[in-house]
Amino acid sequence: MKKVLFLALAAVSFSFASCDSKTENAQEAQAENVEEAGEAKADAMEAAGNEAGADSVEASTEAKADAMENAADATDAK
């Protein structure tokens, strides 16, 4: 379910990509990579039976990616 939501969010963000600067797009791509890496790590931890650790990793990387995206949006708004 999370992956479907994430892919839908990625598709929507790409549809608005033409409205952003190249710098903002690059920063958002980095944020997306951070989130994808965190999800992969969380999935591996969950598969190993560490549900609590997986939730923690996923939450922290999602927060970091969101902060990166917000910073990217702020640079474009100037």
Residue pairs with C-beta under 8 A, 6 or more apart in sequence:
2 39
3 39
6 35
6 39
10 32
13 28
13 32
17 25
20 28
20 72
20 76
21 75
21 76
23 72
23 75
23 76
24 72
24 73
24 75
24 76
27 68
27 69
27 71
27 72
27 75
28 68
28 69
28 72
30 68
31 64
31 65
31 66
31 68
31 69
31 72
32 65
34 61
34 64
34 65
34 68
35 61
35 62
35 65
37 61
38 57
38 58
38 60
38 61
38 62
38 64
38 65
39 58
39 61
41 57
41 61
42 54
42 55
42 57
42 58
42 61
43 54
45 53
45 54
45 57
46 54
